[in-house]
């Protein structure tokens, strides 16, 4: 594990985001987002009945990772 030696704090990324948050982050409709989850292009988990999308997976899907 590497550590940041600067005095500036490193911004933390979320581990996962809700479907609503994902839709606000990328220009995609809800149906297309669920299709991407169903066919494995987006990693997601169900926690207490709520769907969460892996943030790194979302970044790769959007082409920014």
N, CA, C, O and CB atoms as a CASP TS submission, in Angstrom:
PFRMAT TS
TARGET T0000
AUTHOR 0000-0000-0000
METHOD Language model
MODEL 1
PARENT N/A
ATOM      1  N   UNK     1       0.842  -1.179   0.000  1.00  0.00           N
ATOM      2  CA  UNK     1       0.000   0.000   0.000  1.00  0.00           C
ATOM      3  C   UNK     1       0.884   1.237   0.000  1.00  0.00           C
ATOM      4  O   UNK     1       1.831   1.329   0.782  1.00  0.00           O
ATOM      5  CB  UNK     1      -0.957   0.000   1.215  1.00  0.00           C
ATOM      6  N   UNK     2       0.582   2.177  -0.865  1.00  0.00           N
ATOM      7  CA  UNK     2       1.359   3.409  -0.901  1.00  0.00           C
ATOM      8  C   UNK     2       0.586   4.524  -0.194  1.00  0.00           C
ATOM      9  O   UNK     2      -0.645   4.538  -0.168  1.00  0.00           O
ATOM     10  CB  UNK     2       1.687   3.810  -2.364  1.00  0.00           C
ATOM     11  N   UNK     3       1.332   5.431   0.363  1.00  0.00           N
ATOM     12  CA  UNK     3       0.733   6.550   1.083  1.00  0.00           C
ATOM     13  C   UNK     3       1.086   7.848   0.383  1.00  0.00           C
ATOM     14  O   UNK     3       2.154   7.974  -0.217  1.00  0.00           O
ATOM     15  CB  UNK     3       1.202   6.579   2.553  1.00  0.00           C
ATOM     16  N   UNK     4       0.186   8.805   0.464  1.00  0.00           N
ATOM     17  CA  UNK     4       0.396  10.119  -0.106  1.00  0.00           C
ATOM     18  C   UNK     4       1.240  10.928   0.875  1.00  0.00           C
ATOM     19  O   UNK     4       0.818  11.145   2.011  1.00  0.00           O
ATOM     20  CB  UNK     4      -0.961  10.828  -0.413  1.00  0.00           C
ATOM     21  N   UNK     5       2.419  11.378   0.459  1.00  0.00           N
ATOM     22  CA  UNK     5       3.318  12.116   1.334  1.00  0.00           C
ATOM     23  C   UNK     5       3.044  13.613   1.357  1.00  0.00           C
ATOM     24  O   UNK     5       3.683  14.337   2.120  1.00  0.00           O
ATOM     25  CB  UNK     5       4.731  11.879   0.917  1.00  0.00           C
ATOM     26  N   UNK     6       2.114  14.095   0.544  1.00  0.00           N
ATOM     27  CA  UNK     6       1.825  15.526   0.540  1.00  0.00           C
ATOM     28  C   UNK     6       0.963  15.883   1.746  1.00  0.00           C
ATOM     29  O   UNK     6       0.405  15.012   2.412  1.00  0.00           O
ATOM     30  CB  UNK     6       1.120  15.942  -0.774  1.00  0.00           C
ATOM     31  N   UNK     7       0.870  17.167   2.005  1.00  0.00           N
ATOM     32  CA  UNK     7       0.052  17.622   3.127  1.00  0.00           C
ATOM     33  C   UNK     7      -1.413  17.786   2.735  1.00  0.00           C
ATOM     34  O   UNK     7      -2.270  18.002   3.593  1.00  0.00           O
ATOM     35  CB  UNK     7       0.592  18.937   3.667  1.00  0.00           C
ATOM     36  N   UNK     8      -1.700  17.682   1.433  1.00  0.00           N
ATOM     37  CA  UNK     8      -3.084  17.798   0.960  1.00  0.00           C
ATOM     38  C   UNK     8      -3.822  16.493   1.193  1.00  0.00           C
ATOM     39  O   UNK     8      -3.287  15.424   0.902  1.00  0.00           O
ATOM     40  CB  UNK     8      -3.127  18.178  -0.536  1.00  0.00           C
ATOM     41  N   UNK     9      -5.040  16.558   1.713  1.00  0.00           N
ATOM     42  CA  UNK     9      -5.798  15.318   1.890  1.00  0.00           C
ATOM     43  C   UNK     9      -6.193  14.727   0.540  1.00  0.00           C
ATOM     44  O   UNK     9      -6.483  15.456  -0.409  1.00  0.00           O
ATOM     45  CB  UNK     9      -7.052  15.571   2.744  1.00  0.00           C
ATOM     46  N   UNK    10      -6.199  13.415   0.467  1.00  0.00           N
ATOM     47  CA  UNK    10      -6.597  12.720  -0.755  1.00  0.00           C
ATOM     48  C   UNK    10      -8.110  12.540  -0.733  1.00  0.00           C
ATOM     49  O   UNK    10      -8.649  11.992   0.228  1.00  0.00           O
ATOM     50  CB  UNK    10      -5.867  11.341  -0.890  1.00  0.00           C
ATOM     51  N   UNK    11      -8.808  12.996  -1.786  1.00  0.00           N
ATOM     52  CA  UNK    11     -10.258  12.822  -1.785  1.00  0.00           C
ATOM     53  C   UNK    11     -10.613  11.334  -1.877  1.00  0.00           C
ATOM     54  O   UNK    11      -9.995  10.583  -2.631  1.00  0.00           O
ATOM     55  CB  UNK    11     -10.901  13.605  -2.955  1.00  0.00           C
ATOM     56  N   UNK    12     -11.592  10.935  -1.116  1.00  0.00           N
ATOM     57  CA  UNK    12     -12.038   9.552  -1.127  1.00  0.00           C
ATOM     58  C   UNK    12     -13.138   9.365  -2.158  1.00  0.00           C
ATOM     59  O   UNK    12     -14.001  10.227  -2.323  1.00  0.00           O
ATOM     60  CB  UNK    12     -12.527   9.128   0.261  1.00  0.00           C
ATOM     61  N   UNK    13     -13.100   8.238  -2.848  1.00  0.00           N
ATOM     62  CA  UNK    13     -14.168   7.886  -3.769  1.00  0.00           C
ATOM     63  C   UNK    13     -15.125   6.945  -3.035  1.00  0.00           C
ATOM     64  O   UNK    13     -14.701   6.187  -2.163  1.00  0.00           O
ATOM     65  CB  UNK    13     -13.601   7.224  -5.078  1.00  0.00           C
ATOM     66  N   UNK    14     -16.389   6.991  -3.378  1.00  0.00           N
ATOM     67  CA  UNK    14     -17.316   6.045  -2.752  1.00  0.00           C
ATOM     68  C   UNK    14     -17.030   4.630  -3.246  1.00  0.00           C
ATOM     69  O   UNK    14     -16.531   4.444  -4.356  1.00  0.00           O
ATOM     70  CB  UNK    14     -18.787   6.436  -3.051  1.00  0.00           C
ATOM     71  N   UNK    15     -17.343   3.652  -2.435  1.00  0.00           N
ATOM     72  CA  UNK    15     -17.213   2.259  -2.855  1.00  0.00           C
ATOM     73  C   UNK    15     -18.333   1.889  -3.807  1.00  0.00           C
ATOM     74  O   UNK    15     -18.136   1.112  -4.742  1.00  0.00           O
ATOM     75  CB  UNK    15     -17.215   1.321  -1.642  1.00  0.00           C
ATOM     76  N   UNK    16     -19.507   2.448  -3.565  1.00  0.00           N
ATOM     77  CA  UNK    16     -20.653   2.163  -4.421  1.00  0.00           C
ATOM     78  C   UNK    16     -21.591   3.362  -4.418  1.00  0.00           C
ATOM     79  O   UNK    16     -21.510   4.236  -3.555  1.00  0.00           O
ATOM     80  CB  UNK    16     -21.394   0.883  -3.954  1.00  0.00           C
ATOM     81  N   UNK    17     -22.478   3.381  -5.401  1.00  0.00           N
ATOM     82  CA  UNK    17     -23.477   4.440  -5.505  1.00  0.00           C
ATOM     83  C   UNK    17     -24.833   3.801  -5.770  1.00  0.00           C
ATOM     84  O   UNK    17     -24.915   2.684  -6.283  1.00  0.00           O
ATOM     85  CB  UNK    17     -23.109   5.460  -6.631  1.00  0.00           C
ATOM     86  N   UNK    18     -25.878   4.508  -5.421  1.00  0.00           N
ATOM     87  CA  UNK    18     -27.230   4.028  -5.695  1.00  0.00           C
ATOM     88  C   UNK    18     -27.528   4.197  -7.185  1.00  0.00           C
ATOM     89  O   UNK    18     -26.805   4.893  -7.897  1.00  0.00           O
ATOM     90  CB  UNK    18     -28.281   4.791  -4.828  1.00  0.00           C
ATOM     91  N   UNK    19     -28.580   3.564  -7.636  1.00  0.00           N
ATOM     92  CA  UNK    19     -28.993   3.710  -9.033  1.00  0.00           C
ATOM     93  C   UNK    19     -29.290   5.179  -9.322  1.00  0.00           C
ATOM     94  O   UNK    19     -28.905   5.694 -10.371  1.00  0.00           O
ATOM     95  CB  UNK    19     -30.237   2.825  -9.342  1.00  0.00           C
ATOM     96  N   UNK    20     -29.962   5.845  -8.413  1.00  0.00           N
ATOM     97  CA  UNK    20     -30.299   7.263  -8.596  1.00  0.00           C
ATOM     98  C   UNK    20     -29.027   8.104  -8.728  1.00  0.00           C
ATOM     99  O   UNK    20     -28.957   8.990  -9.580  1.00  0.00           O
ATOM    100  CB  UNK    20     -31.158   7.776  -7.410  1.00  0.00           C
ATOM    101  N   UNK    21     -28.029   7.833  -7.899  1.00  0.00           N
ATOM    102  CA  UNK    21     -26.770   8.570  -7.972  1.00  0.00           C
ATOM    103  C   UNK    21     -26.049   8.279  -9.286  1.00  0.00           C
ATOM    104  O   UNK    21     -25.498   9.188  -9.906  1.00  0.00           O
ATOM    105  CB  UNK    21     -25.868   8.213  -6.780  1.00  0.00           C
ATOM    106  N   UNK    22     -26.051   7.016  -9.711  1.00  0.00           N
ATOM    107  CA  UNK    22     -25.397   6.646 -10.968  1.00  0.00           C
ATOM    108  C   UNK    22     -26.048   7.365 -12.142  1.00  0.00           C
ATOM    109  O   UNK    22     -25.356   7.836 -13.045  1.00  0.00           O
ATOM    110  CB  UNK    22     -25.453   5.122 -11.180  1.00  0.00           C
ATOM    111  N   UNK    23     -27.366   7.450 -12.133  1.00  0.00           N
ATOM    112  CA  UNK    23     -28.076   8.132 -13.220  1.00  0.00           C
ATOM    113  C   UNK    23     -27.746   9.620 -13.253  1.00  0.00           C
ATOM    114  O   UNK    23     -27.757  10.235 -14.320  1.00  0.00           O
ATOM    115  CB  UNK    23     -29.585   7.938 -13.073  1.00  0.00           C
ATOM    116  N   UNK    24     -27.453  10.202 -12.087  1.00  0.00           N
ATOM    117  CA  UNK    24     -27.080  11.614 -12.038  1.00  0.00           C
ATOM    118  C   UNK    24     -25.637  11.827 -12.519  1.00  0.00           C
ATOM    119  O   UNK    24     -25.279  12.925 -12.947  1.00  0.00           O
ATOM    120  CB  UNK    24     -27.245  12.154 -10.609  1.00  0.00           C
ATOM    121  N   UNK    25     -24.811  10.771 -12.448  1.00  0.00           N
ATOM    122  CA  UNK    25     -23.398  10.901 -12.796  1.00  0.00           C
ATOM    123  C   UNK    25     -23.110  10.655 -14.272  1.00  0.00           C
ATOM    124  O   UNK    25     -22.171  11.231 -14.822  1.00  0.00           O
ATOM    125  CB  UNK    25     -22.591   9.951 -11.973  1.00  0.00           C
ATOM    126  N   UNK    26     -23.906   9.809 -14.918  1.00  0.00           N
ATOM    127  CA  UNK    26     -23.646   9.496 -16.320  1.00  0.00           C
ATOM    128  C   UNK    26     -24.904   9.720 -17.144  1.00  0.00           C
ATOM    129  O   UNK    26     -26.011   9.518 -16.645  1.00  0.00           O
ATOM    130  CB  UNK    26     -23.151   8.045 -16.476  1.00  0.00           C
ATOM    131  N   UNK    27     -24.753  10.133 -18.395  1.00  0.00           N
ATOM    132  CA  UNK    27     -25.916  10.419 -19.245  1.00  0.00           C
ATOM    133  C   UNK    27     -26.512   9.127 -19.819  1.00  0.00           C
ATOM    134  O   UNK    27     -26.266   8.775 -20.973  1.00  0.00           O
ATOM    135  CB  UNK    27     -25.520  11.375 -20.392  1.00  0.00           C
ATOM    136  N   UNK    28     -27.283   8.445 -19.007  1.00  0.00           N
ATOM    137  CA  UNK    28     -27.852   7.166 -19.392  1.00  0.00           C
ATOM    138  C   UNK    28     -29.232   7.047 -18.766  1.00  0.00           C
ATOM    139  O   UNK    28     -29.461   7.551 -17.667  1.00  0.00           O
ATOM    140  CB  UNK    28     -26.937   5.986 -18.960  1.00  0.00           C
ATOM    141  N   UNK    29     -30.136   6.396 -19.444  1.00  0.00           N
ATOM    142  CA  UNK    29     -31.460   6.174 -18.891  1.00  0.00           C
ATOM    143  C   UNK    29     -31.468   4.986 -17.942  1.00  0.00           C
ATOM    144  O   UNK    29     -30.546   4.171 -17.935  1.00  0.00           O
ATOM    145  CB  UNK    29     -32.467   5.961 -20.007  1.00  0.00           C
ATOM    146  N   UNK    30     -32.511   4.902 -17.150  1.00  0.00           N
ATOM    147  CA  UNK    30     -32.624   3.842 -16.149  1.00  0.00           C
ATOM    148  C   UNK    30     -32.656   2.454 -16.804  1.00  0.00           C
ATOM    149  O   UNK    30     -32.032   1.520 -16.300  1.00  0.00           O
ATOM    150  CB  UNK    30     -33.884   4.053 -15.296  1.00  0.00           C
ATOM    151  N   UNK    31     -33.371   2.313 -17.911  1.00  0.00           N
ATOM    152  CA  UNK    31     -33.450   1.017 -18.589  1.00  0.00           C
ATOM    153  C   UNK    31     -32.077   0.573 -19.067  1.00  0.00           C
ATOM    154  O   UNK    31     -31.701  -0.584 -18.877  1.00  0.00           O
ATOM    155  CB  UNK    31     -34.424   1.085 -19.774  1.00  0.00           C
ATOM    156  N   UNK    32     -31.324   1.477 -19.686  1.00  0.00           N
ATOM    157  CA  UNK    32     -29.984   1.149 -20.171  1.00  0.00           C
ATOM    158  C   UNK    32     -29.045   0.807 -19.019  1.00  0.00           C
ATOM    159  O   UNK    32     -28.188  -0.067 -19.154  1.00  0.00           O
ATOM    160  CB  UNK    32     -29.413   2.312 -20.983  1.00  0.00           C
ATOM    161  N   UNK    33     -29.201   1.486 -17.894  1.00  0.00           N
ATOM    162  CA  UNK    33     -28.369   1.207 -16.728  1.00  0.00           C
ATOM    163  C   UNK    33     -28.637  -0.203 -16.209  1.00  0.00           C
ATOM    164  O   UNK    33     -27.703  -0.950 -15.915  1.00  0.00           O
ATOM    165  CB  UNK    33     -28.624   2.245 -15.619  1.00  0.00           C
ATOM    166  N   UNK    34     -29.918  -0.565 -16.097  1.00  0.00           N
ATOM    167  CA  UNK    34     -30.262  -1.911 -15.627  1.00  0.00           C
ATOM    168  C   UNK    34     -29.830  -2.975 -16.626  1.00  0.00           C
ATOM    169  O   UNK    34     -29.431  -4.066 -16.219  1.00  0.00           O
ATOM    170  CB  UNK    34     -31.767  -2.019 -15.372  1.00  0.00           C
ATOM    171  N   UNK    35     -29.897  -2.691 -17.910  1.00  0.00           N
ATOM    172  CA  UNK    35     -29.416  -3.637 -18.924  1.00  0.00           C
ATOM    173  C   UNK    35     -27.919  -3.875 -18.753  1.00  0.00           C
ATOM    174  O   UNK    35     -27.452  -5.008 -18.867  1.00  0.00           O
ATOM    175  CB  UNK    35     -29.718  -3.113 -20.352  1.00  0.00           C
ATOM    176  N   UNK    36     -27.168  -2.813 -18.480  1.00  0.00           N
ATOM    177  CA  UNK    36     -25.725  -2.946 -18.262  1.00  0.00           C
ATOM    178  C   UNK    36     -25.426  -3.764 -17.009  1.00  0.00           C
ATOM    179  O   UNK    36     -24.446  -4.509 -16.981  1.00  0.00           O
ATOM    180  CB  UNK    36     -25.074  -1.563 -18.152  1.00  0.00           C
ATOM    181  N   UNK    37     -26.246  -3.638 -15.984  1.00  0.00           N
ATOM    182  CA  UNK    37     -26.070  -4.456 -14.781  1.00  0.00           C
ATOM    183  C   UNK    37     -26.417  -5.916 -15.087  1.00  0.00           C
ATOM    184  O   UNK    37     -25.706  -6.826 -14.661  1.00  0.00           O
ATOM    185  CB  UNK    37     -26.953  -3.920 -13.617  1.00  0.00           C
ATOM    186  N   UNK    38     -27.500  -6.135 -15.819  1.00  0.00           N
ATOM    187  CA  UNK    38     -27.952  -7.497 -16.107  1.00  0.00           C
ATOM    188  C   UNK    38     -26.985  -8.258 -17.001  1.00  0.00           C
ATOM    189  O   UNK    38     -26.834  -9.470 -16.847  1.00  0.00           O
ATOM    190  CB  UNK    38     -29.313  -7.460 -16.755  1.00  0.00           C
ATOM    191  N   UNK    39     -26.326  -7.574 -17.931  1.00  0.00           N
ATOM    192  CA  UNK    39     -25.410  -8.289 -18.821  1.00  0.00           C
ATOM    193  C   UNK    39     -23.964  -8.282 -18.325  1.00  0.00           C
ATOM    194  O   UNK    39     -23.071  -8.759 -19.026  1.00  0.00           O
ATOM    195  CB  UNK    39     -25.469  -7.684 -20.199  1.00  0.00           C
ATOM    196  N   UNK    40     -23.723  -7.747 -17.123  1.00  0.00           N
ATOM    197  CA  UNK    40     -22.411  -7.824 -16.502  1.00  0.00           C
ATOM    198  C   UNK    40     -21.457  -6.688 -16.813  1.00  0.00           C
ATOM    199  O   UNK    40     -20.318  -6.704 -16.348  1.00  0.00           O
ATOM    200  CB  UNK    40     -21.783  -9.066 -16.893  1.00  0.00           C
ATOM    201  N   UNK    41     -21.889  -5.701 -17.586  1.00  0.00           N
ATOM    202  CA  UNK    41     -20.997  -4.567 -17.865  1.00  0.00           C
ATOM    203  C   UNK    41     -20.836  -3.664 -16.652  1.00  0.00           C
ATOM    204  O   UNK    41     -19.843  -2.945 -16.540  1.00  0.00           O
ATOM    205  CB  UNK    41     -21.525  -3.755 -19.043  1.00  0.00           C
ATOM    206  N   UNK    42     -21.800  -3.696 -15.749  1.00  0.00           N
ATOM    207  CA  UNK    42     -21.728  -2.958 -14.483  1.00  0.00           C
ATOM    208  C   UNK    42     -21.865  -3.941 -13.328  1.00  0.00           C
ATOM    209  O   UNK    42     -22.768  -4.778 -13.315  1.00  0.00           O
ATOM    210  CB  UNK    42     -22.836  -1.856 -14.405  1.00  0.00           C
ATOM    211  N   UNK    43     -20.958  -3.833 -12.360  1.00  0.00           N
ATOM    212  CA  UNK    43     -21.030  -4.668 -11.166  1.00  0.00           C
ATOM    213  C   UNK    43     -21.966  -4.012 -10.162  1.00  0.00           C
ATOM    214  O   UNK    43     -21.853  -2.819  -9.881  1.00  0.00           O
ATOM    215  CB  UNK    43     -19.619  -4.888 -10.547  1.00  0.00           C
ATOM    216  N   UNK    44     -22.891  -4.801  -9.625  1.00  0.00           N
ATOM    217  CA  UNK    44     -23.813  -4.248  -8.640  1.00  0.00           C
ATOM    218  C   UNK    44     -24.124  -5.289  -7.579  1.00  0.00           C
ATOM    219  O   UNK    44     -23.878  -6.482  -7.755  1.00  0.00           O
ATOM    220  CB  UNK    44     -25.108  -3.763  -9.312  1.00  0.00           C
ATOM    221  N   UNK    45     -24.673  -4.802  -6.467  1.00  0.00           N
ATOM    222  CA  UNK    45     -25.046  -5.662  -5.348  1.00  0.00           C
ATOM    223  C   UNK    45     -26.390  -5.217  -4.805  1.00  0.00           C
ATOM    224  O   UNK    45     -26.774  -4.052  -4.913  1.00  0.00           O
ATOM    225  CB  UNK    45     -23.968  -5.632  -4.235  1.00  0.00           C
ATOM    226  N   UNK    46     -27.088  -6.166  -4.226  1.00  0.00           N
ATOM    227  CA  UNK    46     -28.352  -5.868  -3.572  1.00  0.00           C
ATOM    228  C   UNK    46     -28.108  -5.920  -2.071  1.00  0.00           C
ATOM    229  O   UNK    46     -27.677  -6.946  -1.544  1.00  0.00           O
ATOM    230  CB  UNK    46     -29.483  -6.870  -4.007  1.00  0.00           C
ATOM    231  N   UNK    47     -28.385  -4.804  -1.374  1.00  0.00           N
ATOM    232  CA  UNK    47     -28.177  -4.714   0.066  1.00  0.00           C
ATOM    233  C   UNK    47     -29.483  -4.269   0.705  1.00  0.00           C
ATOM    234  O   UNK    47     -29.963  -3.163   0.458  1.00  0.00           O
ATOM    235  CB  UNK    47     -27.013  -3.730   0.416  1.00  0.00           C
ATOM    236  N   UNK    48     -30.044  -5.131   1.517  1.00  0.00           N
ATOM    237  CA  UNK    48     -31.327  -4.841   2.186  1.00  0.00           C
ATOM    238  C   UNK    48     -32.386  -4.374   1.195  1.00  0.00           C
ATOM    239  O   UNK    48     -33.155  -3.456   1.483  1.00  0.00           O
ATOM    240  CB  UNK    48     -31.133  -3.776   3.271  1.00  0.00           C
ATOM    241  N   UNK    49     -32.420  -5.006   0.035  1.00  0.00           N
ATOM    242  CA  UNK    49     -33.431  -4.694  -0.965  1.00  0.00           C
ATOM    243  C   UNK    49     -33.133  -3.486  -1.831  1.00  0.00           C
ATOM    244  O   UNK    49     -33.947  -3.116  -2.677  1.00  0.00           O
ATOM    245  CB  UNK    49     -34.713  -4.486  -0.300  1.00  0.00           C
ATOM    246  N   UNK    50     -31.976  -2.864  -1.635  1.00  0.00           N
ATOM    247  CA  UNK    50     -31.616  -1.690  -2.427  1.00  0.00           C
ATOM    248  C   UNK    50     -30.416  -2.022  -3.308  1.00  0.00           C
ATOM    249  O   UNK    50     -29.456  -2.636  -2.843  1.00  0.00           O
ATOM    250  CB  UNK    50     -31.304  -0.473  -1.510  1.00  0.00           C
ATOM    251  N   UNK    51     -30.465  -1.622  -4.571  1.00  0.00           N
ATOM    252  CA  UNK    51     -29.417  -1.907  -5.543  1.00  0.00           C
ATOM    253  C   UNK    51     -28.318  -0.851  -5.474  1.00  0.00           C
ATOM    254  O   UNK    51     -28.602   0.347  -5.506  1.00  0.00           O
ATOM    255  CB  UNK    51     -30.004  -1.976  -6.961  1.00  0.00           C
ATOM    256  N   UNK    52     -27.061  -1.295  -5.380  1.00  0.00           N
ATOM    257  CA  UNK    52     -25.905  -0.415  -5.377  1.00  0.00           C
ATOM    258  C   UNK    52     -24.961  -0.826  -6.500  1.00  0.00           C
ATOM    259  O   UNK    52     -24.796  -2.015  -6.774  1.00  0.00           O
ATOM    260  CB  UNK    52     -25.184  -0.450  -4.007  1.00  0.00           C
ATOM    261  N   UNK    53     -24.346   0.152  -7.146  1.00  0.00           N
ATOM    262  CA  UNK    53     -23.428  -0.086  -8.253  1.00  0.00           C
ATOM    263  C   UNK    53     -22.006   0.208  -7.782  1.00  0.00           C
ATOM    264  O   UNK    53     -21.743   1.245  -7.173  1.00  0.00           O
ATOM    265  CB  UNK    53     -23.801   0.789  -9.491  1.00  0.00           C
ATOM    266  N   UNK    54     -21.103  -0.714  -8.070  1.00  0.00           N
ATOM    267  CA  UNK    54     -19.702  -0.543  -7.744  1.00  0.00           C
ATOM    268  C   UNK    54     -19.181   0.699  -8.481  1.00  0.00           C
ATOM    269  O   UNK    54     -19.307   0.794  -9.702  1.00  0.00           O
ATOM    270  CB  UNK    54     -18.877  -1.819  -8.122  1.00  0.00           C
ATOM    271  N   UNK    55     -18.598   1.647  -7.740  1.00  0.00           N
ATOM    272  CA  UNK    55     -18.201   2.926  -8.336  1.00  0.00           C
ATOM    273  C   UNK    55     -17.080   2.763  -9.367  1.00  0.00           C
ATOM    274  O   UNK    55     -17.102   3.419 -10.408  1.00  0.00           O
ATOM    275  CB  UNK    55     -17.758   3.891  -7.245  1.00  0.00           C
ATOM    276  N   UNK    56     -16.100   1.895  -9.086  1.00  0.00           N
ATOM    277  CA  UNK    56     -15.028   1.677 -10.063  1.00  0.00           C
ATOM    278  C   UNK    56     -15.589   1.080 -11.344  1.00  0.00           C
ATOM    279  O   UNK    56     -15.150   1.424 -12.441  1.00  0.00           O
ATOM    280  CB  UNK    56     -13.939   0.755  -9.480  1.00  0.00           C
ATOM    281  N   UNK    57     -16.556   0.187 -11.204  1.00  0.00           N
ATOM    282  CA  UNK    57     -17.208  -0.401 -12.369  1.00  0.00           C
ATOM    283  C   UNK    57     -17.942   0.674 -13.171  1.00  0.00           C
ATOM    284  O   UNK    57     -17.911   0.665 -14.402  1.00  0.00           O
ATOM    285  CB  UNK    57     -18.185  -1.511 -11.938  1.00  0.00           C
ATOM    286  N   UNK    58     -18.598   1.592 -12.478  1.00  0.00           N
ATOM    287  CA  UNK    58     -19.310   2.687 -13.146  1.00  0.00           C
ATOM    288  C   UNK    58     -18.330   3.578 -13.906  1.00  0.00           C
ATOM    289  O   UNK    58     -18.616   4.000 -15.027  1.00  0.00           O
ATOM    290  CB  UNK    58     -20.106   3.524 -12.118  1.00  0.00           C
ATOM    291  N   UNK    59     -17.178   3.865 -13.304  1.00  0.00           N
ATOM    292  CA  UNK    59     -16.170   4.687 -13.972  1.00  0.00           C
ATOM    293  C   UNK    59     -15.631   3.991 -15.217  1.00  0.00           C
ATOM    294  O   UNK    59     -15.456   4.625 -16.257  1.00  0.00           O
ATOM    295  CB  UNK    59     -15.022   5.010 -13.012  1.00  0.00           C
ATOM    296  N   UNK    60     -15.366   2.688 -15.115  1.00  0.00           N
ATOM    297  CA  UNK    60     -14.897   1.941 -16.298  1.00  0.00           C
ATOM    298  C   UNK    60     -15.968   1.963 -17.386  1.00  0.00           C
ATOM    299  O   UNK    60     -15.657   2.169 -18.559  1.00  0.00           O
ATOM    300  CB  UNK    60     -14.540   0.469 -15.920  1.00  0.00           C
ATOM    301  N   UNK    61     -17.204   1.755 -17.009  1.00  0.00           N
ATOM    302  CA  UNK    61     -18.314   1.739 -17.950  1.00  0.00           C
ATOM    303  C   UNK    61     -18.434   3.087 -18.668  1.00  0.00           C
ATOM    304  O   UNK    61     -18.693   3.139 -19.870  1.00  0.00           O
ATOM    305  CB  UNK    61     -19.626   1.401 -17.224  1.00  0.00           C
ATOM    306  N   UNK    62     -18.242   4.169 -17.920  1.00  0.00           N
ATOM    307  CA  UNK    62     -18.355   5.517 -18.482  1.00  0.00           C
ATOM    308  C   UNK    62     -17.084   5.925 -19.245  1.00  0.00           C
ATOM    309  O   UNK    62     -17.063   6.962 -19.909  1.00  0.00           O
ATOM    310  CB  UNK    62     -18.640   6.528 -17.363  1.00  0.00           C
ATOM    311  N   UNK    63     -16.033   5.112 -19.148  1.00  0.00           N
ATOM    312  CA  UNK    63     -14.806   5.410 -19.880  1.00  0.00           C
ATOM    313  C   UNK    63     -13.904   6.426 -19.219  1.00  0.00           C
ATOM    314  O   UNK    63     -13.123   7.094 -19.896  1.00  0.00           O
ATOM    315  CB  UNK    63     -15.146   5.887 -21.223  1.00  0.00           C
ATOM    316  N   UNK    64     -13.998   6.555 -17.906  1.00  0.00           N
ATOM    317  CA  UNK    64     -13.159   7.536 -17.212  1.00  0.00           C
ATOM    318  C   UNK    64     -12.175   6.876 -16.241  1.00  0.00           C
ATOM    319  O   UNK    64     -11.509   7.566 -15.470  1.00  0.00           O
ATOM    320  CB  UNK    64     -14.036   8.528 -16.458  1.00  0.00           C
ATOM    321  N   UNK    65     -12.085   5.567 -16.276  1.00  0.00           N
ATOM    322  CA  UNK    65     -11.146   4.886 -15.359  1.00  0.00           C
ATOM    323  C   UNK    65      -9.980   4.317 -16.132  1.00  0.00           C
ATOM    324  O   UNK    65      -9.086   3.709 -15.543  1.00  0.00           O
ATOM    325  CB  UNK    65     -11.854   3.761 -14.572  1.00  0.00           C
TER
END
